[in-house]
């Protein structure tokens, strides 16, 4: 029914730019722009993939409130299916306040009781996992309700349905190390952490050694996001260091990693080789950081393809 299933968070971001930390000490804090945009790891991946022309099924959790309705309308307008999304009464749909400084770096204010942290294994209908050949778990460590054994159970079910299984990662919250998460990540075909996230979990600093440590835990292919340096990809058969798109005008890094993951997933679904998957992902991320908000930069496949061809 679909090309790709995405599991994870969908929220609203209130973006303010530029914000100086010194100005926050005053009673009033001026900004050149304040805007409301959809966000959250799964939302960002799903939206970008839909704009690239893929049929996407988004599995997330929203409250039955105004913010949730805004997101449902947004997904409908962008062609993202939410048929397996859970809507829960008396739950606040997640809203983040995102403060972006002159260096395009971000600070967040989050609702600890909102839907961002509430997705759990019980919210996911296992029958939905077989609706697409590729499944992406948008962020390991985002939801405390999704334990490592829960992830292992979900990933095992996905593999039993012959899904190509991918996952992104955020920074570990409780000092987790690789042995703590091996039970889950051993099922993964592709894992997309950024360098700092992979470094924190592995305890290593060299990208080669980090990748090897994850591969030894059962991950088939490590794709490490290296920020302005591009990405580092390693499997048992290939080792690739792919530079970032060189002509990027960075405004806001919000959602850059999610858009990278979406670009990689698109290329994977098109059966591109690993090098082209990395180049396409870099091109997608380069567009994402050129405007304010996680889902505003990437608008069409032709837009990404132009940069992909330039970098090939």
N, C-alpha and C positions, 0 to 999 in steps of 0.2 A: 504493500500500500504506500510506503514511503521510501525515500532514499536513506534517510538518517533519522535516528531517534536521539533526542537530547534530554538528559535528566539533570535537574539542578535548580538553581534559584532564579526567580524573576521578581524584580523590585522596581521602584521608581527612584531616580537620582535627582536631587535638587542641586544643580551645579552652579557654583559661584566662582568667577574668574575675572581678574587675578586678585588673590587675597594674600596680603602680607600677614605673617604671624604677629608682627608688632601692632598692626591695626586692630587685631582681635581684642586687644586690651581696652579699647575705647567702647563707648556706649553705642556708637554707630560705626558700621564697617562698610565703606563703599566698594563697589565692584563694577567693572565695565559691563558685565553681563551676568544675569541670573536666569537660569532656564530649567525646565522640568523635562527630563528624558528618561525613557525606560533603561533599565540596567539589570545587573545580576549576571553571573557567568553563563547560565543556560539561555537566558533571554538574549544575550549578546551573540552567542554562537548561533542560535536558531534564526535570529533576525538576519544576520549576515548571510547565512547559508540560503535562506529563502530569497534574498535579493540576488544571490548568485544563480538562482534558478532551480534550487533543490527542493524536493518535497520533504518537509520536516515535520516530525511529530514531537511536540514539547511536553515533557512530563514535569510539572512543577506543582507548587502549592501556593494558593492565594487565599486571602480573606474575602468574605462576602461584603465588600465595602466599596467606596468610590474609587479608591486606588486600584483595587482588583478589577473593577469594571473598566477603568482606563486601560489597563494592561490587556484585558481580553479583547477590547476593541482594537487596540494597537496590533495584536497578533492577527486578528481577523483581516485587518487592512493590509498587512504584510504577507499574508498567505501562509501563516504558521498554524498548524493544527494544534488545538488544545483539548482534543477529545478525551485524553487520558489524564488531564490536569485535575487536581483535587481542589475544590472550593469549600472552605470551612467557615461556618458561621462563628462569630465571636473571636475571630483571629484578625489581627491587624496585618494588612498587606505591607510588606517591608518597604520602608522609605529610608534612603541614605541622604545625608547632607554631605556634599563633596566640595571641599575647598581646594581650589587649584591655584598654585602660586605662579610667579613669573618664570620659573624653571620647568613648568608643566608637571610638577610633582604634586601629589594629592594627600589630603588628610580627610578622614571620614568621621562622621557622627552617625551611629547606627542605633536602631531600635532593637535592644536585646530580646524583646518579647515578640517581635514581628515575624512574619513568615519566612524571612531569610534563613533563620536557624531552625525551622520546624519540620523540614522534609524528613521523612523516615521511610524505612523499608515497607512498612504497612501501607504507605500511600501509593505504592507502585503495583499495578496489576501486571503480574508476570506474563499474561497473554499479550500485553502491549509490547513486550520485548521482541517478539518475533515479527513485528510489522515492518521492519527495515533491516537490511543486511549489515548496516553499521550502527553501533550504539556508542554514544559518548556520555560518560559520567563527568559533568562539567567541572566539578572541583572536589577532590579529596580534601578533607578537613574543614569544609565550610559548615556543615550541619552537625552539631553535637548529638543529634538524635540518630544519625547514621553511623553506627559503630563500625569498627574494622570487621568484626564477624558479619555484620549486616551487609557490608560491601562485598565481602567474600561470597555470601549467599547470592546476592544480586548478580555478581560477575559470573559465578558458576552457572546460574540459570541462563544468562545470556550466551555463554559459550555452548551450553547444551542445545541452544537454538541456532547454532552456527553463526552467530554474529561476529563480525570484526569488532573487537572491543577496545575502545580508547578511553583515556581519562586525562583530565587536567588536574592541577593541584594548586592549592594556596599554601601559605606558610603554616607549618604545624603549630598547634595551639598549646600543646602540653609536653613539648620536648620529645615527641615521638621520633624513634630511630627506625632504620630499615627493618630490623627484625620484628618490630612492632606491627608493621604493615605488610609484611611479606605474605601473610595469609590471604590478603586481598589482591595485591598487585601481581602475584604469580600468574593470574589469568589474563593480564593485559597484553594486547598486541602492540599498542602504542601508548606512551605516557608523555605528557607535554608540560613538565614543570619549568619554571624559569630557574636561572642559575642559583639565585639565593635560596629558593625553596628546596632545590635538590641538594644544595650544600648543607642546609640545616638538617635535613633528614639523614643524609649519608655520613656527615661528619668529615667530608673530604673537600678539597679545594680544586683539584685539577679536573677539568671536564671529562677527560678520558677515564680517570679513575672513578669519578662519580657515575658515569655511564656504565662502566664495568660492574660496579657494585649493584646497580639496579638490574642489569642483565643477569647477574648471578642469582638474583632473587626470583627470576622467572619472567621478567618483562622481555618481550621479544624485540622491541625497538625503542630506544630512548631518544626523545626529541627535546633538547634543552634550549629554551629561549634565552638568548644572550643579549637582549636589549638592542642597543645601537650597534652591536657587533654581529647581529643576525641570529643564526641558530647553529647548534652542533647536534649532529644526528649519528647514532651508532647502533648497529645491530651486530649479530655474530658474523655477518658477511660484509658489512659496509661501514665506513667511517667518513663522515662528510662535515666540513665546516663551511657554511654558506653565509656570505656577507649580507648585511642588510641592504635594502634598496637605498642608493646613495643620495637621492635628491629629496629627502623628506623634510618638510617644515613642521616641526613638532610643536603643537599647541597644547595638547592634553593627552596624557598617557592612559587615561581611564579606558579600560576595555581592550587595551592593546594586545594583551596575552590571549584574551577570548577570541578576538578577531584573527589572531595568528592561528589558533586552534581551528577556527571555522575554515580558514583558507586551506589548512592542511587536510581537513576532513573533505572539503570539496575536491581537492586534487586526488585524494585517496579514492574517492568514489568514481573519479574519472580514470582510474587505473594508471595514473602518472607514476613514474619511478620516484625513488626517494629524493633524489636531488631536485627534481621539479616540484615535488610536494613542498620541500623546504623553500624554494624560490617563490612559489605561489603564496605560501603562508607569509613570507616576509613582505611581499607586495601588498597583501591584504592588510597586514598590520600597519604598513607605512601610510595607507590611506586613513586608517582609523584614528591615528594620532594627529591628523591635520585639522581636526575640528573639535569643538567642545562637545563632550558626551560620547558614550561608548558605541552608540548605534547610529551615528550621524554621518560618519566619513565614507563608508562603503555603500554605494547606491546601486551599482550594476556590475554584471560580469565583465562587460566591455571595459569598464573603468579599471578593474584589476588586471585584466588581460594585457592592457597597454603597458603597465609597469612590469608585469611578468615577462613579456617579450623583451623589454629593454634590459632586463637583468639576466636573460638567458644567454 
